[in-house]
Amino acid sequence: MRAITACLRPAPASDQEHLMTDLFSIGSSALLSYRRALDTVGHNVANVDTPGYSRQRVELSTRTPTPSGQGVYGNGVYANTVVRNASDLVQQRLIGDASQVGYFSMQTQVANRLDGLLSDETLSVGSGLDQFFTAAEDLAADPSSTAARQSLLAAGQDLTRRVGSLAYQFDALERDLGLEMNTAVATANDLSTEIATLNEQITLAMGRSGGQPPNDLLDTRDELVRNLATQLDIRTVAADSGELNVFAQSGQALVLGANAYALTAVDDPMGSLVPQLGVETQGGIVNISRQVGGGEIGGILATADLLDETRGQVAQLALGVSEQFNAVHAGGVTPSGQAGGHVFTAASIDVTGHVANTGSASFAVSVTDPGNLPGTDPELRYDGTQWLRVDGGNAVPLSGTGSVADPIQLDGLELVLGGAPAANDRFRVGMGDALDDFGMALRDPSGLAAAGAVVVEVPTGNTGTLALEQYAVEDTTAAGYGSAATLSFPAANQVSIDGGPVVAYDAQTGVLVNGLRLQFTGTPQAGDQVQLRATGAGSSDNRTAQALAGLAGNSFLGDGSERPAEASARLISTLGNAAATAEAGYSGALTIQSADMADRDAQSGVNLDEEAANLMRFEQAYQAAAQVMSVASTLFDTLLSAVRR
């Protein structure tokens, strides 16, 4: 009995106390761990609508077990870390998406605004030209009509009003883009500064927590990075310290650790109101405008180019028509017998030098070919020996030295150089700026020259069948222009002017006399003549009015390939296509962004149903852990009571 009694004796009090302590420790570890899990679930629920928040979860791990002769006993659980459900891959996709959305959003706004301006019936240059040429036809039908003359001048004034209004709107849009650039740069700098500050906070937090990730700070930084990508295209590089370095696509750093490098809006060296983009570095400001291809800033730079192209093409159309109209009108005669003057003001095209130029060059620009004017603002560069036209990365040599005798030839322009250029000096030929000075030079209806400069008479005594088909003004500055002249035909294929040398006569090319090109039908016979006499005052001739009205149907624009209406339609079509392309790009970018955001939400978003289930599960575990501690306490009390006896 003693032996049996000895076997039933309880374990030593020290072992019992150790057992109770382990159970209490296990219960308390579970209680604390599930409290952390419940806290995390509550944190998830609280941030269900917080932008950029990533769902968090507690990772639980078993505590190191205790080995003994009877086995290895577990010691409970502990909360190892709080994991953020976030994907770096999805984040990189969202960064690219934000950049594309920002870029196409800006392009869509500006392209639609330009398209709306040119399509507006009250501003349409095409409609203004239609009305103007219709008025010219009315004058050709009744060249003596004062009302027809007044109508033509009124239509011309309306055309200049339309062009002037467009020029004002273009200037306003350019100013708006400049303000948008300054705002976008300031926003990007604020975001870069916040990212740098968060880098510092994240590094400190990880150091203090033994390398544990500060998830909420990481979420905030990711959101800021996506917002920064909306401003310009960027790339990111993560460091082991937890910092995130941010670079522009050009390679210049925007954020390095806790340091932010400011973007700056750099005044355009060629005088545009839209600044270029620079970034501050230790070596100074680096211009990165050409390397920016995304974000609102990239969109601003791209639409500034679209604005320049649109303005240049409107100038090409308006100046091309006005200069051609002036040239034809100058060949006519007014009711008082005077030569026709300018109906529109002469094109005023300025050349702006680059701010870094070291030479003293300036230019005087004149129009030589109204149908071949540039549709953009060409850039010129002097390489030390010759002048080059710079188009993107290409440089094309231009003919001419710039002297009065040998002007620089640039499409339909001639440039005469003043001063001395230095090697690598650059200049912008401001075609678009010429719209600001576009206006009417003629105000008096009696100054309209409807009659031709000469009257061409084919004597009835001729024996051949020669008859005038048409004549065209080729050179109003030619010697003897508008003067009387006599064409004599010694033979059917020969002609002499005012008794001068006999030359071959070709019915296809006609005869050039005193700046006029005469073309005939029929065949002359030996001894036939044609008389030219100057048009006098009060003539009812309408040849110049007919030529002016005929410009509407002549293909003299686009290097001789387009009529005015076709050039106007092409301009509107080009802008419409640009707007449609921008809208398609914006829509596509939004679709991709929505899909990627859905992927992020599926992985990182808070699901309230799931969190409710976790809440119940962790609550039950917490209650069970509390019960373990209660049992441990009861056992410990029982042990103490037994020992006291």
Secondary structure as a PSIPRED ss2 file (coil, helix, strand):
# PSIPRED VFORMAT (PSIPRED V4.0)

   1 M C   1.000  0.000  0.000
   2 R H   0.000  1.000  0.000
   3 A H   0.000  1.000  0.000
   4 I H   0.000  1.000  0.000
   5 T H   0.000  1.000  0.000
   6 A H   0.000  1.000  0.000
   7 C H   0.000  1.000  0.000
   8 L C   1.000  0.000  0.000
   9 R C   1.000  0.000  0.000
  10 P C   1.000  0.000  0.000
  11 A C   1.000  0.000  0.000
  12 P C   1.000  0.000  0.000
  13 A H   0.000  1.000  0.000
  14 S H   0.000  1.000  0.000
  15 D H   0.000  1.000  0.000
  16 Q H   0.000  1.000  0.000
  17 E H   0.000  1.000  0.000
  18 H H   0.000  1.000  0.000
  19 L H   0.000  1.000  0.000
  20 M H   0.000  1.000  0.000
  21 T H   0.000  1.000  0.000
  22 D H   0.000  1.000  0.000
  23 L H   0.000  1.000  0.000
  24 F H   0.000  1.000  0.000
  25 S H   0.000  1.000  0.000
  26 I H   0.000  1.000  0.000
  27 G H   0.000  1.000  0.000
  28 S H   0.000  1.000  0.000
  29 S H   0.000  1.000  0.000
  30 A H   0.000  1.000  0.000
  31 L H   0.000  1.000  0.000
  32 L H   0.000  1.000  0.000
  33 S H   0.000  1.000  0.000
  34 Y H   0.000  1.000  0.000
  35 R H   0.000  1.000  0.000
  36 R H   0.000  1.000  0.000
  37 A H   0.000  1.000  0.000
  38 L H   0.000  1.000  0.000
  39 D H   0.000  1.000  0.000
  40 T H   0.000  1.000  0.000
  41 V H   0.000  1.000  0.000
  42 G H   0.000  1.000  0.000
  43 H H   0.000  1.000  0.000
  44 N H   0.000  1.000  0.000
  45 V H   0.000  1.000  0.000
  46 A H   0.000  1.000  0.000
  47 N C   1.000  0.000  0.000
  48 V C   1.000  0.000  0.000
  49 D C   1.000  0.000  0.000
  50 T C   1.000  0.000  0.000
  51 P C   1.000  0.000  0.000
  52 G C   1.000  0.000  0.000
  53 Y C   1.000  0.000  0.000
  54 S C   1.000  0.000  0.000
  55 R C   1.000  0.000  0.000
  56 Q E   0.000  0.000  1.000
  57 R E   0.000  0.000  1.000
  58 V E   0.000  0.000  1.000
  59 E E   0.000  0.000  1.000
  60 L E   0.000  0.000  1.000
  61 S E   0.000  0.000  1.000
  62 T E   0.000  0.000  1.000
  63 R C   1.000  0.000  0.000
  64 T C   1.000  0.000  0.000
  65 P C   1.000  0.000  0.000
  66 T E   0.000  0.000  1.000
  67 P E   0.000  0.000  1.000
  68 S E   0.000  0.000  1.000
  69 G C   1.000  0.000  0.000
  70 Q C   1.000  0.000  0.000
  71 G E   0.000  0.000  1.000
  72 V E   0.000  0.000  1.000
  73 Y E   0.000  0.000  1.000
  74 G C   1.000  0.000  0.000
  75 N C   1.000  0.000  0.000
  76 G C   1.000  0.000  0.000
  77 V E   0.000  0.000  1.000
  78 Y E   0.000  0.000  1.000
  79 A E   0.000  0.000  1.000
  80 N E   0.000  0.000  1.000
  81 T E   0.000  0.000  1.000
  82 V E   0.000  0.000  1.000
  83 V E   0.000  0.000  1.000
  84 R E   0.000  0.000  1.000
  85 N C   1.000  0.000  0.000
  86 A C   1.000  0.000  0.000
  87 S C   1.000  0.000  0.000
  88 D H   0.000  1.000  0.000
  89 L H   0.000  1.000  0.000
  90 V H   0.000  1.000  0.000
  91 Q H   0.000  1.000  0.000
  92 Q H   0.000  1.000  0.000
  93 R H   0.000  1.000  0.000
  94 L H   0.000  1.000  0.000
  95 I H   0.000  1.000  0.000
  96 G H   0.000  1.000  0.000
  97 D H   0.000  1.000  0.000
  98 A H   0.000  1.000  0.000
  99 S H   0.000  1.000  0.000
 100 Q H   0.000  1.000  0.000
 101 V H   0.000  1.000  0.000
 102 G H   0.000  1.000  0.000
 103 Y H   0.000  1.000  0.000
 104 F H   0.000  1.000  0.000
 105 S H   0.000  1.000  0.000
 106 M H   0.000  1.000  0.000
 107 Q H   0.000  1.000  0.000
 108 T H   0.000  1.000  0.000
 109 Q H   0.000  1.000  0.000
 110 V H   0.000  1.000  0.000
 111 A H   0.000  1.000  0.000
 112 N H   0.000  1.000  0.000
 113 R H   0.000  1.000  0.000
 114 L H   0.000  1.000  0.000
 115 D H   0.000  1.000  0.000
 116 G H   0.000  1.000  0.000
 117 L H   0.000  1.000  0.000
 118 L H   0.000  1.000  0.000
 119 S H   0.000  1.000  0.000
 120 D C   1.000  0.000  0.000
 121 E C   1.000  0.000  0.000
 122 T C   1.000  0.000  0.000
 123 L C   1.000  0.000  0.000
 124 S C   1.000  0.000  0.000
 125 V H   0.000  1.000  0.000
 126 G H   0.000  1.000  0.000
 127 S H   0.000  1.000  0.000
 128 G H   0.000  1.000  0.000
 129 L H   0.000  1.000  0.000
 130 D H   0.000  1.000  0.000
 131 Q H   0.000  1.000  0.000
 132 F H   0.000  1.000  0.000
 133 F H   0.000  1.000  0.000
 134 T H   0.000  1.000  0.000
 135 A H   0.000  1.000  0.000
 136 A H   0.000  1.000  0.000
 137 E H   0.000  1.000  0.000
 138 D H   0.000  1.000  0.000
 139 L H   0.000  1.000  0.000
 140 A H   0.000  1.000  0.000
 141 A H   0.000  1.000  0.000
 142 D C   1.000  0.000  0.000
 143 P C   1.000  0.000  0.000
 144 S C   1.000  0.000  0.000
 145 S C   1.000  0.000  0.000
 146 T H   0.000  1.000  0.000
 147 A H   0.000  1.000  0.000
 148 A H   0.000  1.000  0.000
 149 R H   0.000  1.000  0.000
 150 Q H   0.000  1.000  0.000
 151 S H   0.000  1.000  0.000
 152 L H   0.000  1.000  0.000
 153 L H   0.000  1.000  0.000
 154 A H   0.000  1.000  0.000
 155 A H   0.000  1.000  0.000
 156 G H   0.000  1.000  0.000
 157 Q H   0.000  1.000  0.000
 158 D H   0.000  1.000  0.000
 159 L H   0.000  1.000  0.000
 160 T H   0.000  1.000  0.000
 161 R H   0.000  1.000  0.000
 162 R H   0.000  1.000  0.000
 163 V H   0.000  1.000  0.000
 164 G H   0.000  1.000  0.000
 165 S H   0.000  1.000  0.000
 166 L H   0.000  1.000  0.000
 167 A H   0.000  1.000  0.000
 168 Y H   0.000  1.000  0.000
 169 Q H   0.000  1.000  0.000
 170 F H   0.000  1.000  0.000
 171 D H   0.000  1.000  0.000
 172 A H   0.000  1.000  0.000
 173 L H   0.000  1.000  0.000
 174 E H   0.000  1.000  0.000
 175 R H   0.000  1.000  0.000
 176 D H   0.000  1.000  0.000
 177 L H   0.000  1.000  0.000
 178 G H   0.000  1.000  0.000
 179 L H   0.000  1.000  0.000
 180 E H   0.000  1.000  0.000
 181 M H   0.000  1.000  0.000
 182 N H   0.000  1.000  0.000
 183 T H   0.000  1.000  0.000
 184 A H   0.000  1.000  0.000
 185 V H   0.000  1.000  0.000
 186 A H   0.000  1.000  0.000
 187 T H   0.000  1.000  0.000
 188 A H   0.000  1.000  0.000
 189 N H   0.000  1.000  0.000
 190 D H   0.000  1.000  0.000
 191 L H   0.000  1.000  0.000
 192 S H   0.000  1.000  0.000
 193 T H   0.000  1.000  0.000
 194 E H   0.000  1.000  0.000
 195 I H   0.000  1.000  0.000
 196 A H   0.000  1.000  0.000
 197 T H   0.000  1.000  0.000
 198 L H   0.000  1.000  0.000
 199 N H   0.000  1.000  0.000
 200 E H   0.000  1.000  0.000
 201 Q H   0.000  1.000  0.000
 202 I H   0.000  1.000  0.000
 203 T H   0.000  1.000  0.000
 204 L H   0.000  1.000  0.000
 205 A H   0.000  1.000  0.000
 206 M H   0.000  1.000  0.000
 207 G H   0.000  1.000  0.000
 208 R H   0.000  1.000  0.000
 209 S C   1.000  0.000  0.000
 210 G C   1.000  0.000  0.000
 211 G C   1.000  0.000  0.000
 212 Q C   1.000  0.000  0.000
 213 P C   1.000  0.000  0.000
 214 P C   1.000  0.000  0.000
 215 N H   0.000  1.000  0.000
 216 D H   0.000  1.000  0.000
 217 L H   0.000  1.000  0.000
 218 L H   0.000  1.000  0.000
 219 D H   0.000  1.000  0.000
 220 T H   0.000  1.000  0.000
 221 R H   0.000  1.000  0.000
 222 D H   0.000  1.000  0.000
 223 E H   0.000  1.000  0.000
 224 L H   0.000  1.000  0.000
 225 V H   0.000  1.000  0.000
 226 R H   0.000  1.000  0.000
 227 N H   0.000  1.000  0.000
 228 L H   0.000  1.000  0.000
 229 A H   0.000  1.000  0.000
 230 T H   0.000  1.000  0.000
 231 Q H   0.000  1.000  0.000
 232 L C   1.000  0.000  0.000
 233 D C   1.000  0.000  0.000
 234 I E   0.000  0.000  1.000
 235 R E   0.000  0.000  1.000
 236 T E   0.000  0.000  1.000
 237 V E   0.000  0.000  1.000
 238 A E   0.000  0.000  1.000
 239 A C   1.000  0.000  0.000
 240 D C   1.000  0.000  0.000
 241 S C   1.000  0.000  0.000
 242 G C   1.000  0.000  0.000
 243 E C   1.000  0.000  0.000
 244 L E   0.000  0.000  1.000
 245 N E   0.000  0.000  1.000
 246 V E   0.000  0.000  1.000
 247 F E   0.000  0.000  1.000
 248 A E   0.000  0.000  1.000
 249 Q C   1.000  0.000  0.000
 250 S C   1.000  0.000  0.000
 251 G C   1.000  0.000  0.000
 252 Q C   1.000  0.000  0.000
 253 A E   0.000  0.000  1.000
 254 L E   0.000  0.000  1.000
 255 V E   0.000  0.000  1.000
 256 L E   0.000  0.000  1.000
 257 G C   1.000  0.000  0.000
 258 A C   1.000  0.000  0.000
 259 N E   0.000  0.000  1.000
 260 A E   0.000  0.000  1.000
 261 Y C   1.000  0.000  0.000
 262 A C   1.000  0.000  0.000
 263 L E   0.000  0.000  1.000
 264 T E   0.000  0.000  1.000
 265 A E   0.000  0.000  1.000
 266 V E   0.000  0.000  1.000
 267 D C   1.000  0.000  0.000
 268 D C   1.000  0.000  0.000
 269 P C   1.000  0.000  0.000
 270 M C   1.000  0.000  0.000
 271 G C   1.000  0.000  0.000
 272 S C   1.000  0.000  0.000
 273 L C   1.000  0.000  0.000
 274 V C   1.000  0.000  0.000
 275 P C   1.000  0.000  0.000
 276 Q E   0.000  0.000  1.000
 277 L E   0.000  0.000  1.000
 278 G E   0.000  0.000  1.000
 279 V E   0.000  0.000  1.000
 280 E E   0.000  0.000  1.000
 281 T E   0.000  0.000  1.000
 282 Q C   1.000  0.000  0.000
 283 G C   1.000  0.000  0.000
 284 G E   0.000  0.000  1.000
 285 I E   0.000  0.000  1.000
 286 V E   0.000  0.000  1.000
 287 N E   0.000  0.000  1.000
 288 I C   1.000  0.000  0.000
 289 S H   0.000  1.000  0.000
 290 R H   0.000  1.000  0.000
 291 Q H   0.000  1.000  0.000
 292 V C   1.000  0.000  0.000
 293 G C   1.000  0.000  0.000
 294 G C   1.000  0.000  0.000
 295 G H   0.000  1.000  0.000
 296 E H   0.000  1.000  0.000
 297 I H   0.000  1.000  0.000
 298 G H   0.000  1.000  0.000
 299 G H   0.000  1.000  0.000
 300 I H   0.000  1.000  0.000
 301 L H   0.000  1.000  0.000
 302 A H   0.000  1.000  0.000
 303 T H   0.000  1.000  0.000
 304 A H   0.000  1.000  0.000
 305 D H   0.000  1.000  0.000
 306 L H   0.000  1.000  0.000
 307 L H   0.000  1.000  0.000
 308 D H   0.000  1.000  0.000
 309 E H   0.000  1.000  0.000
 310 T H   0.000  1.000  0.000
 311 R H   0.000  1.000  0.000
 312 G H   0.000  1.000  0.000
 313 Q H   0.000  1.000  0.000
 314 V H   0.000  1.000  0.000
 315 A H   0.000  1.000  0.000
 316 Q H   0.000  1.000  0.000
 317 L H   0.000  1.000  0.000
 318 A H   0.000  1.000  0.000
 319 L H   0.000  1.000  0.000
 320 G H   0.000  1.000  0.000
 321 V H   0.000  1.000  0.000
 322 S H   0.000  1.000  0.000
 323 E H   0.000  1.000  0.000
 324 Q H   0.000  1.000  0.000
 325 F H   0.000  1.000  0.000
 326 N H   0.000  1.000  0.000
 327 A H   0.000  1.000  0.000
 328 V H   0.000  1.000  0.000
 329 H H   0.000  1.000  0.000
 330 A H   0.000  1.000  0.000
 331 G C   1.000  0.000  0.000
 332 G E   0.000  0.000  1.000
 333 V E   0.000  0.000  1.000
 334 T C   1.000  0.000  0.000
 335 P C   1.000  0.000  0.000
 336 S C   1.000  0.000  0.000
 337 G C   1.000  0.000  0.000
 338 Q C   1.000  0.000  0.000
 339 A E   0.000  0.000  1.000
 340 G C   1.000  0.000  0.000
 341 G C   1.000  0.000  0.000
 342 H C   1.000  0.000  0.000
 343 V C   1.000  0.000  0.000
 344 F E   0.000  0.000  1.000
 345 T C   1.000  0.000  0.000
 346 A C   1.000  0.000  0.000
 347 A C   1.000  0.000  0.000
 348 S C   1.000  0.000  0.000
 349 I C   1.000  0.000  0.000
 350 D E   0.000  0.000  1.000
 351 V E   0.000  0.000  1.000
 352 T E   0.000  0.000  1.000
 353 G E   0.000  0.000  1.000
 354 H C   1.000  0.000  0.000
 355 V C   1.000  0.000  0.000
 356 A C   1.000  0.000  0.000
 357 N C   1.000  0.000  0.000
 358 T C   1.000  0.000  0.000
 359 G C   1.000  0.000  0.000
 360 S C   1.000  0.000  0.000
 361 A C   1.000  0.000  0.000
 362 S E   0.000  0.000  1.000
 363 F E   0.000  0.000  1.000
 364 A E   0.000  0.000  1.000
 365 V E   0.000  0.000  1.000
 366 S E   0.000  0.000  1.000
 367 V E   0.000  0.000  1.000
 368 T C   1.000  0.000  0.000
 369 D C   1.000  0.000  0.000
 370 P H   0.000  1.000  0.000
 371 G H   0.000  1.000  0.000
 372 N H   0.000  1.000  0.000
 373 L C   1.000  0.000  0.000
 374 P C   1.000  0.000  0.000
 375 G C   1.000  0.000  0.000
 376 T C   1.000  0.000  0.000
 377 D C   1.000  0.000  0.000
 378 P C   1.000  0.000  0.000
 379 E E   0.000  0.000  1.000
 380 L E   0.000  0.000  1.000
 381 R E   0.000  0.000  1.000
 382 Y E   0.000  0.000  1.000
 383 D C   1.000  0.000  0.000
 384 G C   1.000  0.000  0.000
 385 T C   1.000  0.000  0.000
 386 Q C   1.000  0.000  0.000
 387 W E   0.000  0.000  1.000
 388 L E   0.000  0.000  1.000
 389 R E   0.000  0.000  1.000
 390 V E   0.000  0.000  1.000
 391 D E   0.000  0.000  1.000
 392 G C   1.000  0.000  0.000
 393 G C   1.000  0.000  0.000
 394 N E   0.000  0.000  1.000
 395 A E   0.000  0.000  1.000
 396 V E   0.000  0.000  1.000
 397 P E   0.000  0.000  1.000
 398 L C   1.000  0.000  0.000
 399 S C   1.000  0.000  0.000
 400 G C   1.000  0.000  0.000
 401 T C   1.000  0.000  0.000
 402 G C   1.000  0.000  0.000
 403 S C   1.000  0.000  0.000
 404 V C   1.000  0.000  0.000
 405 A C   1.000  0.000  0.000
 406 D C   1.000  0.000  0.000
 407 P C   1.000  0.000  0.000
 408 I E   0.000  0.000  1.000
 409 Q E   0.000  0.000  1.000
 410 L E   0.000  0.000  1.000
 411 D C   1.000  0.000  0.000
 412 G C   1.000  0.000  0.000
 413 L E   0.000  0.000  1.000
 414 E E   0.000  0.000  1.000
 415 L E   0.000  0.000  1.000
 416 V E   0.000  0.000  1.000
 417 L E   0.000  0.000  1.000
 418 G E   0.000  0.000  1.000
 419 G C   1.000  0.000  0.000
 420 A C   1.000  0.000  0.000
 421 P C   1.000  0.000  0.000
 422 A C   1.000  0.000  0.000
 423 A C   1.000  0.000  0.000
 424 N C   1.000  0.000  0.000
 425 D C   1.000  0.000  0.000
 426 R E   0.000  0.000  1.000
 427 F E   0.000  0.000  1.000
 428 R E   0.000  0.000  1.000
 429 V E   0.000  0.000  1.000
 430 G E   0.000  0.000  1.000
 431 M C   1.000  0.000  0.000
 432 G H   0.000  1.000  0.000
 433 D H   0.000  1.000  0.000
 434 A H   0.000  1.000  0.000
 435 L H   0.000  1.000  0.000
 436 D H   0.000  1.000  0.000
 437 D H   0.000  1.000  0.000
 438 F C   1.000  0.000  0.000
 439 G C   1.000  0.000  0.000
 440 M E   0.000  0.000  1.000
 441 A C   1.000  0.000  0.000
 442 L C   1.000  0.000  0.000
 443 R C   1.000  0.000  0.000
 444 D C   1.000  0.000  0.000
 445 P H   0.000  1.000  0.000
 446 S H   0.000  1.000  0.000
 447 G H   0.000  1.000  0.000
 448 L C   1.000  0.000  0.000
 449 A C   1.000  0.000  0.000
 450 A C   1.000  0.000  0.000
 451 A E   0.000  0.000  1.000
 452 G E   0.000  0.000  1.000
 453 A C   1.000  0.000  0.000
 454 V E   0.000  0.000  1.000
 455 V E   0.000  0.000  1.000
 456 V E   0.000  0.000  1.000
 457 E E   0.000  0.000  1.000
 458 V C   1.000  0.000  0.000
 459 P C   1.000  0.000  0.000
 460 T C   1.000  0.000  0.000
 461 G C   1.000  0.000  0.000
 462 N C   1.000  0.000  0.000
 463 T C   1.000  0.000  0.000
 464 G C   1.000  0.000  0.000
 465 T C   1.000  0.000  0.000
 466 L C   1.000  0.000  0.000
 467 A E   0.000  0.000  1.000
 468 L E   0.000  0.000  1.000
 469 E E   0.000  0.000  1.000
 470 Q E   0.000  0.000  1.000
 471 Y E   0.000  0.000  1.000
 472 A E   0.000  0.000  1.000
 473 V E   0.000  0.000  1.000
 474 E C   1.000  0.000  0.000
 475 D C   1.000  0.000  0.000
 476 T C   1.000  0.000  0.000
 477 T C   1.000  0.000  0.000
 478 A C   1.000  0.000  0.000
 479 A C   1.000  0.000  0.000
 480 G C   1.000  0.000  0.000
 481 Y C   1.000  0.000  0.000
 482 G C   1.000  0.000  0.000
 483 S C   1.000  0.000  0.000
 484 A C   1.000  0.000  0.000
 485 A E   0.000  0.000  1.000
 486 T E   0.000  0.000  1.000
 487 L E   0.000  0.000  1.000
 488 S E   0.000  0.000  1.000
 489 F E   0.000  0.000  1.000
 490 P E   0.000  0.000  1.000
 491 A E   0.000  0.000  1.000
 492 A C   1.000  0.000  0.000
 493 N C   1.000  0.000  0.000
 494 Q E   0.000  0.000  1.000
 495 V E   0.000  0.000  1.000
 496 S E   0.000  0.000  1.000
 497 I E   0.000  0.000  1.000
 498 D C   1.000  0.000  0.000
 499 G C   1.000  0.000  0.000
 500 G C   1.000  0.000  0.000
 501 P C   1.000  0.000  0.000
 502 V C   1.000  0.000  0.000
 503 V E   0.000  0.000  1.000
 504 A E   0.000  0.000  1.000
 505 Y C   1.000  0.000  0.000
 506 D C   1.000  0.000  0.000
 507 A C   1.000  0.000  0.000
 508 Q C   1.000  0.000  0.000
 509 T C   1.000  0.000  0.000
 510 G C   1.000  0.000  0.000
 511 V E   0.000  0.000  1.000
 512 L E   0.000  0.000  1.000
 513 V E   0.000  0.000  1.000
 514 N C   1.000  0.000  0.000
 515 G C   1.000  0.000  0.000
 516 L E   0.000  0.000  1.000
 517 R E   0.000  0.000  1.000
 518 L E   0.000  0.000  1.000
 519 Q E   0.000  0.000  1.000
 520 F E   0.000  0.000  1.000
 521 T E   0.000  0.000  1.000
 522 G C   1.000  0.000  0.000
 523 T C   1.000  0.000  0.000
 524 P C   1.000  0.000  0.000
 525 Q C   1.000  0.000  0.000
 526 A C   1.000  0.000  0.000
 527 G C   1.000  0.000  0.000
 528 D E   0.000  0.000  1.000
 529 Q E   0.000  0.000  1.000
 530 V E   0.000  0.000  1.000
 531 Q E   0.000  0.000  1.000
 532 L E   0.000  0.000  1.000
 533 R E   0.000  0.000  1.000
 534 A E   0.000  0.000  1.000
 535 T C   1.000  0.000  0.000
 536 G C   1.000  0.000  0.000
 537 A C   1.000  0.000  0.000
 538 G C   1.000  0.000  0.000
 539 S C   1.000  0.000  0.000
 540 S C   1.000  0.000  0.000
 541 D C   1.000  0.000  0.000
 542 N C   1.000  0.000  0.000
 543 R H   0.000  1.000  0.000
 544 T H   0.000  1.000  0.000
 545 A H   0.000  1.000  0.000
 546 Q H   0.000  1.000  0.000
 547 A H   0.000  1.000  0.000
 548 L H   0.000  1.000  0.000
 549 A H   0.000  1.000  0.000
 550 G H   0.000  1.000  0.000
 551 L H   0.000  1.000  0.000
 552 A H   0.000  1.000  0.000
 553 G H   0.000  1.000  0.000
 554 N C   1.000  0.000  0.000
 555 S C   1.000  0.000  0.000
 556 F C   1.000  0.000  0.000
 557 L E   0.000  0.000  1.000
 558 G C   1.000  0.000  0.000
 559 D C   1.000  0.000  0.000
 560 G C   1.000  0.000  0.000
 561 S C   1.000  0.000  0.000
 562 E E   0.000  0.000  1.000
 563 R C   1.000  0.000  0.000
 564 P H   0.000  1.000  0.000
 565 A H   0.000  1.000  0.000
 566 E H   0.000  1.000  0.000
 567 A H   0.000  1.000  0.000
 568 S H   0.000  1.000  0.000
 569 A H   0.000  1.000  0.000
 570 R H   0.000  1.000  0.000
 571 L H   0.000  1.000  0.000
 572 I H   0.000  1.000  0.000
 573 S H   0.000  1.000  0.000
 574 T H   0.000  1.000  0.000
 575 L H   0.000  1.000  0.000
 576 G H   0.000  1.000  0.000
 577 N H   0.000  1.000  0.000
 578 A H   0.000  1.000  0.000
 579 A H   0.000  1.000  0.000
 580 A H   0.000  1.000  0.000
 581 T H   0.000  1.000  0.000
 582 A H   0.000  1.000  0.000
 583 E H   0.000  1.000  0.000
 584 A H   0.000  1.000  0.000
 585 G H   0.000  1.000  0.000
 586 Y H   0.000  1.000  0.000
 587 S H   0.000  1.000  0.000
 588 G H   0.000  1.000  0.000
 589 A H   0.000  1.000  0.000
 590 L H   0.000  1.000  0.000
 591 T H   0.000  1.000  0.000
 592 I H   0.000  1.000  0.000
 593 Q H   0.000  1.000  0.000
 594 S H   0.000  1.000  0.000
 595 A H   0.000  1.000  0.000
 596 D H   0.000  1.000  0.000
 597 M H   0.000  1.000  0.000
 598 A H   0.000  1.000  0.000
 599 D H   0.000  1.000  0.000
 600 R H   0.000  1.000  0.000
 601 D H   0.000  1.000  0.000
 602 A H   0.000  1.000  0.000
 603 Q H   0.000  1.000  0.000
 604 S H   0.000  1.000  0.000
 605 G C   1.000  0.000  0.000
 606 V C   1.000  0.000  0.000
 607 N C   1.000  0.000  0.000
 608 L H   0.000  1.000  0.000
 609 D H   0.000  1.000  0.000
 610 E H   0.000  1.000  0.000
 611 E H   0.000  1.000  0.000
 612 A H   0.000  1.000  0.000
 613 A H   0.000  1.000  0.000
 614 N H   0.000  1.000  0.000
 615 L H   0.000  1.000  0.000
 616 M H   0.000  1.000  0.000
 617 R H   0.000  1.000  0.000
 618 F H   0.000  1.000  0.000
 619 E H   0.000  1.000  0.000
 620 Q H   0.000  1.000  0.000
 621 A H   0.000  1.000  0.000
 622 Y H   0.000  1.000  0.000
 623 Q H   0.000  1.000  0.000
 624 A H   0.000  1.000  0.000
 625 A H   0.000  1.000  0.000
 626 A H   0.000  1.000  0.000
 627 Q H   0.000  1.000  0.000
 628 V H   0.000  1.000  0.000
 629 M H   0.000  1.000  0.000
 630 S H   0.000  1.000  0.000
 631 V H   0.000  1.000  0.000
 632 A H   0.000  1.000  0.000
 633 S H   0.000  1.000  0.000
 634 T H   0.000  1.000  0.000
 635 L H   0.000  1.000  0.000
 636 F H   0.000  1.000  0.000
 637 D H   0.000  1.000  0.000
 638 T H   0.000  1.000  0.000
 639 L H   0.000  1.000  0.000
 640 L H   0.000  1.000  0.000
 641 S H   0.000  1.000  0.000
 642 A H   0.000  1.000  0.000
 643 V H   0.000  1.000  0.000
 644 R H   0.000  1.000  0.000
 645 R C   1.000  0.000  0.000
